[in-house]
Amino acid sequence: MDARTETDVAHVAAAIGDPSRAKVLLALAGGGALPASALAAEAGVSNSTISGHLARLLDARLLTVELDGRHRYYRLATTDVARALEQLALIARPLPVRSLNADTRAKALLRARLCYDHLAGRLGVAVMSALQEREILAAERMGSGGGSPDADAGSGGTGAGSLDVAYVLTPHGRQELAAFGVDTDRLPRRRASVRYCVDWAEQRHHLAGALGAALTARLFDLEWLRHGKYRRVVHLTDAGREGLATTFGVRDDQVE
């Protein structure tokens, strides 16, 4: 194998592997940007210590930094970093819960959270399932005429680890989403329209990609979702519960 085609996985893994740096990355996994002081608090280290951790994450190209006057704000470098964190969580052991606050936060993350800019947790999986049941998304077998994933399809089956299925946005789905306020013809072309993440908690797929981001943004615009007190956690409002049931057929028992 040509050495020039290999990637330095160890360098990235070492950057993620420190517990404090892992906490920094997870604090940013909801897609926001935070200053060093807030990230120090999340990681449980001093302001002087966090600078070294941030430098290491920047060097590994896991973070980017934005300047706003004299202030510096950090965010995940790409959506792929959030995706990688979600995949690592699939094989990681659960952290011990040692307080009521930690237990409340853990349960909230399992119920509904952001995976960078799209919906995850039980709610995200339920929405993904509903989109298939309503034939907004269709699953096509790879190698049986479906071809390989392109801008409108993301590989993956309905269960964790399935790699022989592509999700495709149907013509009916385009109409349904347009009526809902998501114009699929105006999705950004710099990223795949339909992708998926294997949800680490549910071991099933939730919708990612440009479509996942646009749909999640629409749910916030309608105030069907609101941000929770914990980073990444989102809550389904009463209007959202009724709206998702009416529009997509998401049942209460799927999200509780």
N, C-alpha and C positions, 0 to 999 in steps of 0.2 A: 504493500500500500504506500502511495506517495505521502511522505511525511507532511507535505504542505496542505494536504486535505484533512489532517487531523485537527481536533480542537482541544484546547487546554481545559478539560473538564475539571481537573484537580484544582486549578486556580480559582475557578468559580465556586466549586464545592467548599474549598477552604474559607472563602470569603463569607459564604452563607453559614458555615458550620459553627461559628462562635455564637453562643446563646444571645448575647447582647445585640449582635448584628442581625440575627434572625428576628428578634423582636422589632428592630427598626424596619426591616423589610415587611413584616406582617402589619405593622402600624400603617404602612403606606399601600398595602394591598387593596385598599378600598378606592384607590385612584386619586387621592388628594395629594397636596403638597404641604409639608410641614417644616418649620424652622428647626435648627439644631437643638434648641432648648426643649422643645416639645418631644423630640425624638430621644433626647437624654432621659426625660421623665418616663417615656414608654419603655426604654431599655433598662431603667433603674441604675444609671451611671451618672457621673458628674458631667458638667458642661465641658470641662477640660478633657475628659476621657472620650466623649462622644466624637470629637473632631478626628481622632485617629481611626475610629470605626467607620466614620463617613468617608474618609479618604480611602480606606480599603475597599469599600463598596463602590466608590466612584472608579477606582482603578480596575475593578472587575467588570465595569460597565453595567452594573446592576442598578445604579442610580444616576440621575442627572440633577444638576443644580441650576436654579433660576435666580437671577438677581433682581431685587425690587428696591431700588435705592441702596441703602446700606445693609439691607436684609438679604439673607440667602435662604431659599426654600428648596427642599429636596423632594423628589418624587421618583417612583420607579421608572427606569429607563424606557421600558416598552411593556406592552401588554403581555408579551411572552414571559417576562419575569414573573408576573402575577400567575400566569398559567403554570410555570415551572414550580412555583411555591405550592399551588394547589395539587400538583402531581406528587411532589415530595410528601405532602400531608397524607397521601394514600398509603405510604409505606412507613410512616412515622408512628411511634408509640404515643398514646394520648398523655398529655401532661396531667399530673395529679392535681385534683381540686382540693384546696386547703382552706377555703373560706366560702362563706355564703355569696359574697360578691363575685368570686371566681365561678361559682356554680351557676349563678344567674347569667353571667356573661357567656359562659360556655353554651348554655341552653339557647340563648338568644342567637348566637352564631350558627348553631345547628338549624334553627328555625328559618332564618332569612338573613343573608348577608350579601355584601358586594364582593365580587371577584374582579377587582379593578373597576371596570365600568359596566359590568353586567351582573345579573341577579343569580345568586347561588343559594345553597341550602335546600331545605325541603320545599320552600316556595319556588325556587328556581327550577328544581326538578319537576315539580307539579306543573309549572307553566310549560316547560318543554314537552311533557307528556300530553298536555292539553292541545298544544299546537299540532301534534301528530294526530291525535284523535279527531281534531277538526279538519284534518287534511290541509293544514296550512303548510306544514312540512311533511315531506314524504321520505321514507328510507328506501334507498336503492342499493341492491347488492353490487359490490365492486366486482368487475370482471364478468358481469352478466348483461352488458349493454349500458351500464351506468357510467363506465369510464372512471377516470380518476377525479378527485375533488378539484373544483375550479373556483372561480369567484363567487359562485352561488351554491356551493356544496362544501360540506366539511366531512371528512372521513370519520367513521365511528358508528357503532351500533348502539342499541339502547341499554346495554349493560356495560359495566366497567371492563375495559380491556378489549372490547370488540373493535376490530380494525377492518372488517370486511363490508362495511355499510357506509354509504354517504347520505347525509341529509340534504335534501333539495327543496328549495322554496318553490311551491307550485303556483301556477297561474291563478288558481282560486285563492291561494294564500296571499298573493300580491294584492288582489282586490280587497280581501278581508282586512289586511293590515293597512291599506290605504284608507279604508273607511274608518279605521281606528285612529288614524292620524300618523301612521308611519309610512312615509313614501319610500319604498324600496328602490326606486329609480334614482334616488338622490343620496344613497348611502356612499360614504367615502370609498374610493377605489384603491386606496393605499393598503387596505387590509381585506381579507376574505369576508364575504358577506355572511356566510353561515359557517360557523365553527362550533365546536363543543368543548367543554371541559368535563373530565370525569370528576364528579363531586366527591370530595374526600369523605364526607360524612354519610352520604346516601349511596355511594358506590354506583351511581347512575349518572347520566349526562344532564348537564344544564347548558342552555344556549349561550354561546359566546359570539365572537366576531362582531362585525359592524352592525348586524341585525340585532344581536343580543344587546349591544350598547344602545341602539336607537329605541328598542322596545322598553328597556329599563328607564331611559330618559323620559319617554312618554308617560310611563307609570308615575314618575315623580311630578311631571307637569300636571297630570290630572289629580295629584294629591292622593293617589291610591297607595303610594309608598311615602314614608317619611324616615328620616335618619334617626337612629336611636342614640342613646347616651354613650354607648360604647363604639369605638372605631370599627367601621365596616358593617356594624349591625344596622339593619333596616326593619321597619315594622309595617305590616299591612294595615291600613286604616279600615274603618267600617265601610267607607265608600269603595275602597279597593277590594274588600272581600266580596261585596255585592257585585261590583263591576267585573271582576275576574270570573265570577260564577256565571254572570249573564253573557259576557262577551266570549269567553273561552271555555266555559264549563269546568273551571277549577273548583273542586269541592272543599268544604271545610275540613273534612277528615284527611285530606291530602297535605294540609299545611299546618295542622296542629300537632 
